Amino acid sequence: MRIAIDASGAAETRWTGIGTYIRWLLRGLADLDAENQYAICYRLSRLRYRHNFPRIGKPNFRTKIIHEPLNPFFMRSLDVFHGPDTRLPRRTSARKVVTCHDVAALVSESYADERFRRMKIGRYRHVVERADRIIAISESTRGDIVRHLGVEAAKITVVPLGVSADFAPQPPDAQAAVCRALGLDRPFVLCLGAITRRKNTRRVIQAFHQVARQRDVLLALVGRPGYGWETELAPIEELGLADKVRRIGHVADGDLPALYSAARAVLFPSLYEGFGIPVLEAMACGTPTVTSNCSSLPEVAGDAALLVDPLDVEAIAQATLRLLDDEALRDTLRARGLARASLFPWSRTAAETLKVYREACGT
């Protein structure tokens, strides 16, 4: 097969969840498949980030800069075109595969501004109508696609995301070095993700207020500001938590395993996720986690995390206190988490994606 993958989403300076997915998918396919020919495509607008393009180094993988509209001669030469960030070319005779990470814009009007929602909804509808096969990253996302976009379930294949082997329990010296660099001078709980309504940052801070009245711990907020961030962070001042909440912003990817390992607990009670990679990363590092009992998160966490109603501040606080105080529970969740995370290697994602390509071509 001749397969083109639009890797534009992996070219940004700071990796996003989609960028991480594309990079590890490419690595996994390169390790797995020496038979098929791959064109790793980048839109012309991403050329200025070419220093970030993944280096594959396999003879059956080549890099190509693409224009929109795409070169018709190139497009006619393909068997499969994969849009891993919910994009497809306007014209191609190739079989079209698209990855849908979530349909948050359709699930709730409160997760993004109206202009962004309209753009996302238009893109969802465009690609699902034109795709020959759709990859959903969780059973929850597949259900949302069927429910909100009217797609037949048979057209959708669930291919879970993965976690890198870099995410593993880190030694004390590595943990201490990261904590010093980030100003984390006391035990802390970690909340990682964009500062947005969907990530539920406001309720995390409100729950932490209850925890901080009883335990001498910090809250480390790691992530960029997003939609509604001012409102989400308002409880820091309202509740007098300025000396207990550390707003860290971006953390280098290489430092994340040590940061996860150093945390006493990870809080990820998101209102909606297509998958929830931070839960998987935390478990892989052996850190007990509180996450939500809705959307895809129970599917990812299994029995290896404490599940709570993300709208219930008291429940988030009590679950956090349990993880801080109950060493037997911590040990149980640590063992379960490590075992659970081992079920999600990126090699599995690559192998199941290659199977979708073959199904799309009828081979």
N, C-alpha and C positions, 0 to 999 in steps of 0.2 A: 504494500500500500504506500501511496504518497500522501503524507499527512502534513498539514500546516497547522501550527498552533500560534494564536495571537498572544505573544508574551509581553505586550506593551505594559500590562499592569505590574510587571516585575522590574520595570526600569526606573521607578521613582527612587529618589535619594533615600527616603526612609521607607522601609518595608511596611506594607499594610498586610492585613490578613490575606487578601487576595494575592498580593505579591509573594507572600510566603508560600501559598498554595502553588502558584505557577512555578516558582523556583524548584520546589521539592518534587513537583510532578515531572518537570523536565529531567531532573537528576535521576528519578526513579525509572523513567522510560529509557534513559540512556544506559542505565545499568542492566535493564531487563531485555531490551529489544535491539538486536544488531541486524535484524532482517529488513525492517521497513525504513523508508526514507522520510526524514523529517525536515521541514522548513520552519525555523523558529522566527516568527515574524514580529516586527515592531513598527508601529505607525510612525510616519515621518516626524510627527510632533515630539516623539520620544528620542529623536536622534541626539539631542543635547545631553541625554543621560546615558550615552552609549558606554561610558566607563562602568556603568552598573549592570550591563547586559550579562546574564549568566554565561560562563564559559563551559561548554559541554565537552569539547575535545574528543568527539567520536566522529568517525568518517561518514556515518549516515545522518549526521545532524549538521545543518548549515543555517547561517543567519541571513535574514532577508528584510530589507526595509520596504514597507508597503505604503502605497498611496491610497487615497479614497477619492474617486472610485478606484478599485483595485485593477491592476493590469489583467486584462481578459485572457491573455496568453498564459500567464502564470496560473490563473484560477482554473482554466480548462485542463491544466496538467494534474490537478489534484484529485485524489479519491475522497479525502476527508478534510474538512476545515473545522477546527475546534476553537470556540470562543470561550475561554475559561473565566472571563469576567463579564458574562452576560452581554456579549456583543457578537454580531455576525455581519459579514459583508453583505452589501445590497444585492450583488449578483455573483453567483457561482453555480456551476453544475455539480460541484462536489457535494457529498453527503455532509450535512451540517449537524455538528454536535455542539451543544451549549451547556455550560455549567451555571446553574442557578443557586446562589448562595443563600438567599432568603427573599422574602417578598414583604419586607418590613413596611414599605410605603403603602401597601394595600391593607396591612393588618391594622394599622392605627394612623390617624391623621396627626397625632401628637409627636411622632418620632422625627419629623423633619419639616422644614418650611414648605409652603405650598408649591413654589416653583420647582424645588428639588423633587418633591413627590411626583409632580406631573411628569417630569423628565424620566424618573425611574419607572413609573407606571407605563409610560409610552414605550420604553425600552423593553420591559417585561413582555408586553403584548406583542411587540414586533418580533422578538426572538422566539417566543414559544410557538407562534404561528408558523414560523419558517423553519424551525429546527426539525431535523429528522429524528434525533434522539436528544433527550434532556437528561443531564446528570444533576441530581439533587444531592446535597451533602449530608442529608439526614432523612430519616423517615418523616420527621415532623415537617421538614421543608417540602418533601413530596406531597404530603397531605395539604399543605398550604397552596401549592401550585394547582392541585386538582380543585380545591375549594374556591380559590379566588380568581383563577384564570381559566377554569373550565377545561383543562387539559386531561386527556384520558390517561389513567394511571399506567397503562401498558407502555406508554411512550417514555416513561420516566424510569431511570435506573438510579438507585441509591448507591453512591460511592462515598463512604465516610472520609473525612480528612485524616491527617496523621500527626504524629509528633516526632520531632527529630531526636536522635540518640544523644544530642548535645544536652537535652533536658534530662538530667539525672541528679540525684543528691550530690551536693558539692561539699568539699572539705571545709572545716572551720576557718582556715586561713583565707580561702577565697570568699567565704561569706563575710568575714570581718572586713576585708578590703573593700568590698562593695558598700557595706554599711557605712564605713568611714567616708567614702567618697560622696555618698548621698546624704550625709548628716543624720543617719539613723542611729542615735546613740543610746537607745533603749529598745526593749522588745517591741515588736510592731506587728500589726496585721496589715495585709496588702490587698489593695483593690486596684486591679489593672484593667484598663480599657479607656476608651474615649470618655470625656466628661460630658455626658448627654443624658437626656431624659430616658432614652431607651436603656441605657446602662444602669439607671436607677441610682445615680450617685447621691442624690439628695437623701434618699432613705438610708443608704449606707452610712452617711455622716450622722443622721439622726440616731440610727442604731448604735453607732460607735459612741455617741454621747452617753448612752446608758452604760456601755461597757467601760468607758473611761472614768465614770464615777465610782467604779468598783475595782478597777485594775489599772496599774501603772503601765500603760502601753500607748504606743503611737499608732496613728493611721497613716500609711503611705499611699498616696494617690498617684498612680503612674498612668499617664495618658494625655493626649492633646485635648484642648477645649473643642467642643462640638456644639451641636444645636441645643440651645437652652442652657449653656454652661453657667451663666451668671446665676440663674435661679437655682441650679443644682448645687452650686457651691455656697449659696447664701447661708445655710445653717452653720457654717464655720464661724462666722461673726455672730450670728443670732444666738448661738449656744456657747459662745466664749471658748472656742476650741482652737484658736489660732496657734497656741503653743503646743498643741497635741496632734495637729494634722500637718503632714509634710506633703506639699504639692511638688512632685518631682518632675513632671513632664515626661520628656523622652528619656528612655534608658537604652543604651547600646545593646544590640541583640546578644552579644557575647557575655554581657553582665546579667542577663535575665535568669539563667539557671541558678546562679549564686544568690540573687535577690529572692527568688522563689524559695530556695532552700533555707534562707535565713529567717523568713517570715514565720511567725507562730501560727498563722492561719491565713488563708486566702478567701476574700469575700467577693463573690461574683453572682449576686442576686439580680441578674439582668431581667428586664421585662420581656425581652424577646431576643432569641438568637437562632440563626440558621444552623449553627453547630456549637460553638463555644470552645475555641481552642485554649483559652486561658485555663479552663478547668482541666483539660488534658495535660497541659504543661505543668500545672501545679501538682497533679497526681504523679506525674513522671519524676518530679523532684522530691516526692515524699512528703509534701506539705498538705495537712488536712484542709478541707475546703468546704465552705458554705455556698450553695448555689440554689437556683430556683427550681420549683416543682412544675414548671411550665415550659412550653415550646420544646426545643430539642435537648434541653439540659439534662433531664432525667435519662435520656437515651445515651448521652455521653458519659454521665457520672456513674450510672448503674447504682450499686450499693456501696460505692467508694467515697461518698460525700454526704453531708447533711443537706437535705432538701427542705426548702422553706417556701412559704407564700411570699413572693417578692414585694407585695403590697403591705405586708405586716411587719412594721418596724420592730415590734416587740419580739417577734419570732426570729428575726435576723439577729437581734441583740442576744437573745437567749442561746441560740445556736453557737454564736461566737464565744460566749462565756463557757459553754460546754467544751469547746475545743481548747480554750486556754487552760481549763482546770482539770479535765479528765484525762489523765495520762494513758489509761487503758484504752479509752476511745481513740485517742490520738494514734496509739500504736496499731489499733485495728484498722483505722482508716488509712494509715500510711501503708500497711501491707496490702490492703485491698486496692489502694490507688496505684501502687507500683505494678500490681498484676493487671489491673484494668488498662493502664496506659500502654502496657506491652502488646495489647491487642490491636493497636492503631499505628503500625509502622507506615511510613510513606511508601514503602515498597508495595504494600497492599493497595494503596490508592492508585499507584501507577499500573499495577497488574489489572485491576478492575476497570480502569479507564481504557486500557488497551483492548480489553474485551468489548467495551462499548463501541470502540472504533470498528472492530471486526463485525459486530452485529449491525452497525449502520451500513456497512458495505455488503452484508449478507455473506460473509466468509467465515 
